[in-house]
Structure formats: structure tokens, C-alpha cells
């Protein structure tokens, strides 16, 4: 999934704000540092998801016959290959 940098920043702000609102959570760093770390973590997750997506798409395109995206067969294979890649990476 492609997410714009603005949306990643909004998500990071939401994470920091949500954590700050929890009474049991106490920051050892300032809120901006927490937001930056959340943004970096989210960007890493999104990059990993893109690599998994590309691997699944590559496996489908390497089939002997052409399987059109959007068909039921393509969707089934995509889910299978996507889940296989997730398991292989141990996520």
C-alpha cells in the first residue's frame, strides 16, 4: 500500500497523541522524538509491505500463462503468495 509522507506524519502524530493521552504511559523522551520514531517505524512497515506485495506479484507474473489482475484466480494466488511471503519472513 502506498501512503503519502503527509499521511505517515498524521499517523505518527496520532500515535504520539494517543500514547500521551494514556495515563499509564510516561514518555522518557520528548513528544517530537516519539513522533519521529513512530514515523520511522511506520515507514519501515510500509516498505516491508511493498516488498511483500512485489514478491507476490512477481510470482503471479512468472506463471506459464497470463493471469489477469482482478480475476478470482489472480486474487486467490495473490493472497496465497502474499501469505507465503509473510510466513517466510516470519512476520
Backbone as JSON Lines, residues from 0, in Angstrom:
{"i":0,"aa":"X","n":[0.85,-1.17,0.0],"ca":[0.0,0.0,0.0],"c":[0.9,1.23,0.0]}
{"i":1,"aa":"X","n":[0.6,2.15,-0.88],"ca":[1.37,3.38,-0.92],"c":[0.66,4.44,-0.1]}
{"i":2,"aa":"X","n":[1.42,5.02,0.8],"ca":[0.87,6.05,1.67],"c":[1.78,7.28,1.54]}
{"i":3,"aa":"X","n":[1.18,8.42,1.37],"ca":[1.95,9.65,1.21],"c":[2.69,10.0,2.51]}
{"i":4,"aa":"X","n":[3.79,10.73,2.39],"ca":[4.52,11.15,3.6],"c":[3.65,11.96,4.55]}
{"i":5,"aa":"X","n":[2.73,12.75,4.0],"ca":[1.82,13.52,4.88],"c":[0.95,12.6,5.72]}
{"i":6,"aa":"X","n":[0.45,11.53,5.11],"ca":[-0.4,10.59,5.85],"c":[0.41,9.84,6.89]}
{"i":7,"aa":"X","n":[1.65,9.49,6.57],"ca":[2.5,8.83,7.55],"c":[2.74,9.76,8.73]}
{"i":8,"aa":"X","n":[2.98,11.03,8.45],"ca":[3.17,12.0,9.55],"c":[1.91,12.14,10.39]}
{"i":9,"aa":"X","n":[0.75,12.16,9.75],"ca":[-0.51,12.25,10.51],"c":[-0.69,11.02,11.4]}
{"i":10,"aa":"X","n":[-0.36,9.85,10.86],"ca":[-0.45,8.63,11.67],"c":[0.53,8.68,12.84]}
{"i":11,"aa":"X","n":[1.73,9.16,12.6],"ca":[2.72,9.26,13.67],"c":[2.25,10.24,14.74]}
{"i":12,"aa":"X","n":[1.66,11.35,14.33],"ca":[1.1,12.29,15.3],"c":[-0.01,11.63,16.1]}
{"i":13,"aa":"X","n":[-0.86,10.88,15.43],"ca":[-1.97,10.2,16.12],"c":[-1.44,9.2,17.14]}
{"i":14,"aa":"X","n":[-0.37,8.48,16.78],"ca":[0.23,7.51,17.71],"c":[0.76,8.24,18.93]}
{"i":15,"aa":"X","n":[1.52,9.31,18.71],"ca":[2.09,10.06,19.84],"c":[0.99,10.67,20.7]}
{"i":16,"aa":"X","n":[-0.04,11.24,20.08],"ca":[-1.14,11.84,20.83],"c":[-1.91,10.79,21.63]}
{"i":17,"aa":"X","n":[-2.13,9.64,21.02],"ca":[-2.85,8.57,21.72],"c":[-2.05,8.06,22.91]}
{"i":18,"aa":"X","n":[-0.75,7.87,22.72],"ca":[0.09,7.43,23.83],"c":[0.12,8.47,24.94]}
{"i":19,"aa":"X","n":[0.17,9.74,24.58],"ca":[0.2,10.81,25.59],"c":[-1.09,10.87,26.38]}
{"i":20,"aa":"X","n":[-2.19,10.46,25.78],"ca":[-3.49,10.51,26.45],"c":[-3.69,9.37,27.45]}
{"i":21,"aa":"X","n":[-2.85,8.35,27.39],"ca":[-2.97,7.21,28.29],"c":[-2.23,7.52,29.59]}
{"i":22,"aa":"X","n":[-2.94,7.43,30.7],"ca":[-2.36,7.78,31.99],"c":[-1.18,6.89,32.37]}
{"i":23,"aa":"X","n":[-1.22,5.63,31.99],"ca":[-0.18,4.69,32.37],"c":[1.1,4.87,31.55]}
{"i":24,"aa":"X","n":[1.06,5.67,30.49],"ca":[2.22,5.86,29.63],"c":[2.96,7.12,30.06]}
{"i":25,"aa":"X","n":[4.26,6.96,30.25],"ca":[5.1,8.09,30.62],"c":[6.26,8.15,29.63]}
{"i":26,"aa":"X","n":[6.4,9.28,28.94],"ca":[7.45,9.43,27.95],"c":[8.79,9.67,28.63]}
{"i":27,"aa":"X","n":[9.82,8.99,28.16],"ca":[11.17,9.25,28.63],"c":[11.88,10.22,27.68]}
{"i":28,"aa":"X","n":[11.28,10.41,26.52],"ca":[11.78,11.36,25.53],"c":[10.69,12.39,25.28]}
{"i":29,"aa":"X","n":[11.04,13.45,24.57],"ca":[10.02,14.45,24.26],"c":[9.07,13.9,23.19]}
{"i":30,"aa":"X","n":[7.92,14.52,23.08],"ca":[6.86,14.04,22.2],"c":[7.3,14.02,20.73]}
{"i":31,"aa":"X","n":[8.12,14.97,20.33],"ca":[8.58,15.03,18.95],"c":[9.46,13.82,18.62]}
{"i":32,"aa":"X","n":[10.28,13.4,19.55],"ca":[11.12,12.22,19.34],"c":[10.25,10.96,19.2]}
{"i":33,"aa":"X","n":[9.22,10.88,20.01],"ca":[8.29,9.75,19.93],"c":[7.61,9.75,18.56]}
{"i":34,"aa":"X","n":[7.18,10.91,18.1],"ca":[6.53,11.02,16.8],"c":[7.48,10.61,15.68]}
{"i":35,"aa":"X","n":[8.73,11.05,15.75],"ca":[9.72,10.69,14.72],"c":[9.97,9.19,14.7]}
{"i":36,"aa":"X","n":[10.07,8.59,15.86],"ca":[10.29,7.14,15.93],"c":[9.08,6.38,15.38]}
{"i":37,"aa":"X","n":[7.88,6.87,15.71],"ca":[6.67,6.24,15.17],"c":[6.65,6.36,13.65]}
{"i":38,"aa":"X","n":[7.02,7.53,13.12],"ca":[7.07,7.72,11.67],"c":[8.08,6.78,11.03]}
{"i":39,"aa":"X","n":[9.27,6.65,11.62],"ca":[10.28,5.76,11.07],"c":[9.81,4.31,11.07]}
{"i":40,"aa":"X","n":[9.16,3.92,12.15],"ca":[8.65,2.55,12.26],"c":[7.56,2.3,11.22]}
{"i":41,"aa":"X","n":[6.64,3.25,11.07],"ca":[5.57,3.11,10.08],"c":[6.14,3.05,8.66]}
{"i":42,"aa":"X","n":[7.13,3.88,8.36],"ca":[7.75,3.85,7.04],"c":[8.42,2.5,6.79]}
{"i":43,"aa":"X","n":[9.04,1.94,7.8],"ca":[9.66,0.62,7.67],"c":[8.62,-0.46,7.39]}
{"i":44,"aa":"X","n":[7.51,-0.4,8.12],"ca":[6.44,-1.37,7.9],"c":[5.86,-1.26,6.5]}
{"i":45,"aa":"X","n":[5.64,-0.04,6.05],"ca":[5.09,0.16,4.71],"c":[6.06,-0.29,3.62]}
{"i":46,"aa":"X","n":[7.35,-0.07,3.82],"ca":[8.35,-0.52,2.86],"c":[8.38,-2.05,2.8]}
{"i":47,"aa":"X","n":[8.28,-2.69,3.95],"ca":[8.27,-4.15,4.0],"c":[7.02,-4.7,3.31]}
{"i":48,"aa":"X","n":[5.89,-4.03,3.53],"ca":[4.65,-4.46,2.89],"c":[4.76,-4.33,1.37]}
{"i":49,"aa":"X","n":[5.42,-3.29,0.9],"ca":[5.6,-3.12,-0.55],"c":[6.48,-4.22,-1.12]}
{"i":50,"aa":"X","n":[7.53,-4.62,-0.39],"ca":[8.4,-5.71,-0.85],"c":[7.63,-7.02,-0.93]}
{"i":51,"aa":"X","n":[6.78,-7.27,0.06],"ca":[5.97,-8.49,0.06],"c":[4.99,-8.47,-1.11]}
{"i":52,"aa":"X","n":[4.35,-7.32,-1.32],"ca":[3.42,-7.16,-2.43],"c":[4.12,-7.43,-3.77]}
{"i":53,"aa":"X","n":[5.3,-6.85,-3.95],"ca":[6.05,-7.04,-5.2],"c":[6.45,-8.5,-5.39]}
{"i":54,"aa":"X","n":[6.83,-9.16,-4.32],"ca":[7.2,-10.58,-4.43],"c":[6.0,-11.42,-4.85]}
{"i":55,"aa":"X","n":[4.83,-11.15,-4.27],"ca":[3.63,-11.9,-4.63],"c":[3.25,-11.64,-6.09]}
{"i":56,"aa":"X","n":[3.33,-10.38,-6.51],"ca":[3.0,-10.04,-7.9],"c":[3.99,-10.68,-8.88]}
{"i":57,"aa":"X","n":[5.26,-10.73,-8.48],"ca":[6.28,-11.34,-9.34],"c":[6.0,-12.83,-9.52]}
{"i":58,"aa":"X","n":[5.6,-13.5,-8.45],"ca":[5.29,-14.93,-8.55],"c":[4.11,-15.17,-9.48]}
{"i":59,"aa":"X","n":[3.12,-14.3,-9.42],"ca":[1.96,-14.45,-10.3],"c":[2.37,-14.21,-11.75]}
{"i":60,"aa":"X","n":[3.17,-13.19,-11.98],"ca":[3.56,-12.88,-13.36],"c":[4.52,-13.9,-13.95]}
{"i":61,"aa":"X","n":[5.15,-14.71,-13.1],"ca":[6.07,-15.72,-13.61],"c":[5.37,-17.04,-13.95]}
{"i":62,"aa":"X","n":[4.06,-17.09,-13.83],"ca":[3.3,-18.28,-14.2],"c":[3.43,-18.51,-15.71]}
{"i":63,"aa":"X","n":[3.25,-19.74,-16.14],"ca":[3.37,-20.05,-17.57],"c":[2.34,-19.33,-18.41]}
{"i":64,"aa":"X","n":[1.16,-19.18,-17.86],"ca":[0.11,-18.5,-18.63],"c":[-0.21,-17.17,-17.96]}
{"i":65,"aa":"X","n":[-0.8,-16.3,-18.71],"ca":[-1.13,-14.97,-18.21],"c":[-2.38,-15.06,-17.34]}
{"i":66,"aa":"X","n":[-2.26,-14.52,-16.13],"ca":[-3.38,-14.45,-15.2],"c":[-3.68,-12.97,-15.0]}
{"i":67,"aa":"X","n":[-4.85,-12.57,-15.39],"ca":[-5.22,-11.16,-15.33],"c":[-5.52,-10.71,-13.91]}
{"i":68,"aa":"X","n":[-4.96,-9.55,-13.57],"ca":[-5.21,-8.98,-12.24],"c":[-6.68,-8.62,-12.11]}
{"i":69,"aa":"X","n":[-7.23,-8.92,-10.95],"ca":[-8.64,-8.64,-10.7],"c":[-9.53,-9.85,-10.85]}
{"i":70,"aa":"X","n":[-9.0,-10.9,-11.5],"ca":[-9.8,-12.11,-11.63],"c":[-9.76,-12.88,-10.32]}
{"i":71,"aa":"X","n":[-10.7,-13.78,-10.17],"ca":[-10.76,-14.57,-8.94],"c":[-9.48,-15.4,-8.78]}
{"i":72,"aa":"X","n":[-8.99,-15.96,-9.87],"ca":[-7.76,-16.76,-9.79],"c":[-6.58,-15.9,-9.33]}
{"i":73,"aa":"X","n":[-6.48,-14.7,-9.89],"ca":[-5.38,-13.8,-9.52],"c":[-5.48,-13.46,-8.03]}
{"i":74,"aa":"X","n":[-6.66,-13.14,-7.57],"ca":[-6.85,-12.78,-6.16],"c":[-6.49,-13.93,-5.23]}
{"i":75,"aa":"X","n":[-6.87,-15.14,-5.6],"ca":[-6.54,-16.32,-4.78],"c":[-5.03,-16.52,-4.74]}
{"i":76,"aa":"X","n":[-4.39,-16.46,-5.91],"ca":[-2.94,-16.63,-5.96],"c":[-2.22,-15.52,-5.19]}
{"i":77,"aa":"X","n":[-2.71,-14.29,-5.34],"ca":[-2.08,-13.17,-4.64],"c":[-2.12,-13.4,-3.13]}
{"i":78,"aa":"X","n":[-3.3,-13.74,-2.61],"ca":[-3.41,-13.99,-1.17],"c":[-2.5,-15.12,-0.73]}
{"i":79,"aa":"X","n":[-2.44,-16.18,-1.53],"ca":[-1.59,-17.33,-1.2],"c":[-0.12,-16.92,-1.17]}
{"i":80,"aa":"X","n":[0.35,-16.29,-2.25],"ca":[1.75,-15.9,-2.33],"c":[2.1,-14.82,-1.31]}
{"i":81,"aa":"X","n":[1.18,-13.91,-1.05],"ca":[1.41,-12.87,-0.05],"c":[1.59,-13.51,1.33]}
{"i":82,"aa":"X","n":[0.68,-14.41,1.68],"ca":[0.77,-15.09,2.98],"c":[2.02,-15.96,3.07]}
{"i":83,"aa":"X","n":[2.39,-16.62,1.98],"ca":[3.61,-17.42,1.96],"c":[4.84,-16.54,2.23]}
{"i":84,"aa":"X","n":[4.85,-15.37,1.61],"ca":[5.98,-14.45,1.79],"c":[6.04,-13.92,3.22]}
{"i":85,"aa":"X","n":[4.89,-13.64,3.8],"ca":[4.83,-13.18,5.19],"c":[5.36,-14.28,6.12]}
{"i":86,"aa":"X","n":[4.93,-15.52,5.88],"ca":[5.41,-16.63,6.7],"c":[6.91,-16.84,6.54]}
{"i":87,"aa":"X","n":[7.38,-16.72,5.29],"ca":[8.81,-16.92,5.02],"c":[9.65,-15.89,5.77]}
{"i":88,"aa":"X","n":[9.15,-14.66,5.85],"ca":[9.87,-13.61,6.54],"c":[9.67,-13.65,8.06]}
{"i":89,"aa":"X","n":[8.73,-14.48,8.51],"ca":[8.49,-14.61,9.95],"c":[7.78,-13.42,10.57]}
{"i":90,"aa":"X","n":[6.94,-12.79,9.78],"ca":[6.22,-11.61,10.28],"c":[4.9,-12.04,10.88]}
